[in-house]
Every structure is written in structure tokens, then in C-alpha cells.
Amino acid sequence: MRVLIVDENEDMRLLYRIGLRRHQWEVLEAGTMAEALRQVQEGRPEAVLIGDMLPDGDPFELCRRIKADPENRDVIVAIAVYYMDAWVRRQSAEAGADACWLSPVPPRELPRRLEELRQRRQAQPPAGGNGSLVPSPSA
């Protein structure tokens, strides 16, 4: 699997890169929203993990922009946030995120979580909607 890690914090990208490379996954990286959008177009990742902090935007906007492109609609997008509440869950769902997790995601868990999202995506019947796997705010 090819995964794009998007976070302005280089240490967070390193943490996730270590967890993913142990599983022989190809890792792309970006520190800004602009760089991430370029990587999505050029690198064609299967999954994108977006960190909470971006110098040129927020993770929800980046997710919306990725999912708005018909060529990227099937890209798995997970957002990792430092604080979780109903507003964050709602923003994630509205942006079309496949998951929203508390950050940092333990590096040993990251490959399993992304693989679960890929399996759930493959099991979904093709239909309308955004395909979000984010629990509803009432869950």
C-alpha cells in the first residue's frame, strides 16, 4: 500500500513512517496542504493520514479537496487529531473522512488501522454518498 503522511511536524511524520515501513509499505510525505495535494496527484497514494496541524489549512479542508476530485474519491483518508469531540467528529464526517483518530496513532497500530479501512472500503457496495466510515456524532 502506498500511504501519504501529511503533518507539519517532521517528528510525527518520522513516527508514522517507522510504523509503516516495518510492513514494507511505500510512504510519501508532505508538510503542507499544497504539498499534500501535489503528492496525491503525482504519487497516487491509496491512503492519506492527515495530522491536526497544517501551516496552510486544516485537515478537514484537505480531506474535502482530496475527496472532491472524482479521481481521488476512493482514496482512504484518515485524520489524526489531538482533541476529539462531537464537533471534530461532525467535521470529519462532513469532509468525507474515512476515519478520525486521536493523535498520535501508535506506530504499531497504524498499519492495522489502515488495513482495516482498506478492507471495509473493498467490502462496501458501490453507491452514492461519501462512503465515510466515521461514526455519526450521536454514536
C-alpha positions in Angstrom: 0.0 0.0 0.0 1.2 3.5 -0.8 0.4 5.9 2.1 0.8 9.7 2.2 1.5 11.1 5.7 0.6 14.8 6.0 1.8 16.7 9.0 3.8 19.9 9.5 5.6 18.2 12.4 8.6 16.3 10.9 8.8 14.2 14.1 5.2 13.0 13.7 5.9 12.0 10.1 9.0 10.1 11.2 7.0 8.3 13.9 4.4 7.1 11.4 7.0 6.4 8.7 8.7 4.0 11.1 5.5 2.1 11.8 4.6 1.8 8.2 8.0 0.9 6.8 8.2 -2.1 9.1 5.3 -3.5 7.0 7.0 -2.7 3.6 4.5 0.0 2.8 5.6 2.8 0.5 5.5 6.1 2.4 5.1 9.5 0.9 5.3 12.7 3.0 4.0 16.2 2.9 4.3 19.1 5.4 1.7 21.4 3.9 -1.7 21.2 2.3 -0.3 22.4 -1.0 2.4 19.7 -1.0 -0.1 17.1 0.0 -2.4 17.9 -2.9 0.6 17.7 -5.3 1.6 14.3 -3.8 -2.0 13.0 -4.1 -2.0 13.8 -7.8 1.6 12.7 -8.6 2.1 9.8 -6.1 -1.4 8.3 -6.2 -1.5 7.0 -2.7 -4.1 4.5 -1.6 -4.4 6.2 1.8 -3.7 9.6 3.3 -3.2 10.2 7.0 -3.6 13.9 7.8 -2.3 15.4 11.0 -4.0 18.0 13.1 -1.7 20.9 12.2 -1.0 22.3 8.7 0.5 25.7 8.2 -1.7 26.5 5.1 -5.0 24.9 6.1 -6.8 22.5 8.2 -7.1 18.7 7.9 -10.9 18.8 7.1 -10.4 21.2 4.2 -7.6 19.0 2.8 -9.8 15.9 3.1 -12.6 17.8 1.3 -10.3 18.8 -1.5 -9.0 15.2 -1.9 -12.5 13.7 -1.9 -13.9 16.4 -4.3 -11.7 15.1 -7.1 -13.5 12.2 -8.8 -10.1 10.5 -9.5 -9.4 10.5 -5.7 -12.8 9.7 -4.3 -11.7 6.2 -3.4 -8.5 7.3 -1.6 -8.8 6.4 2.0 -8.4 9.5 4.2 -7.9 9.3 8.0 -7.5 12.4 10.1 -5.4 12.3 13.4 -6.4 15.0 15.9 -5.1 15.9 19.3 -8.6 16.5 20.7 -11.8 14.7 19.9 -15.4 15.9 20.5 -18.7 15.9 18.6 -17.6 19.0 16.5 -14.5 17.2 15.3 -16.4 14.0 14.5 -19.0 16.0 12.6 -16.3 18.0 10.7 -14.6 14.7 9.8 -17.8 13.1 8.5 -18.8 16.2 6.6 -15.4 16.3 4.9 -15.8 12.7 3.8 -13.0 11.3 6.1 -13.0 7.5 6.3 -11.8 7.7 10.0 -10.8 10.2 12.6 -8.4 9.1 15.3 -6.7 10.6 18.3 -3.2 11.5 17.7 -0.6 10.2 17.9 -1.7 6.9 16.5 0.7 4.3 18.0 3.1 3.4 15.1 2.4 -0.4 15.6 -1.3 0.2 15.3 -1.2 2.4 12.2 -0.7 -0.4 9.6 -3.6 -2.4 11.1 -5.9 0.5 11.2 -5.2 1.5 7.6 -5.6 -2.1 6.5 -9.0 -2.3 8.3 -10.1 0.8 6.4 -9.0 -0.7 3.1 -10.9 -3.9 3.8 -14.0 -2.0 4.8 -13.8 0.1 1.7 -13.4 -3.0 -0.5 -16.5 -4.6 1.2 -18.7 -1.5 0.6 -21.1 -1.8 -2.3 -20.6 0.9 -4.9 -23.3 3.6 -4.1 -23.8 7.2 -3.7 -22.8 9.2 -0.6 -19.3 9.9 0.6 -18.5 6.4 1.9 -17.5 7.8 5.2 -16.7 5.3 7.9 -16.6 7.9 10.6 -19.2 7.2 13.4 -22.1 9.6 13.4 -21.9 12.3 16.1 -24.6 10.6 18.1 -22.5 7.3 18.3 
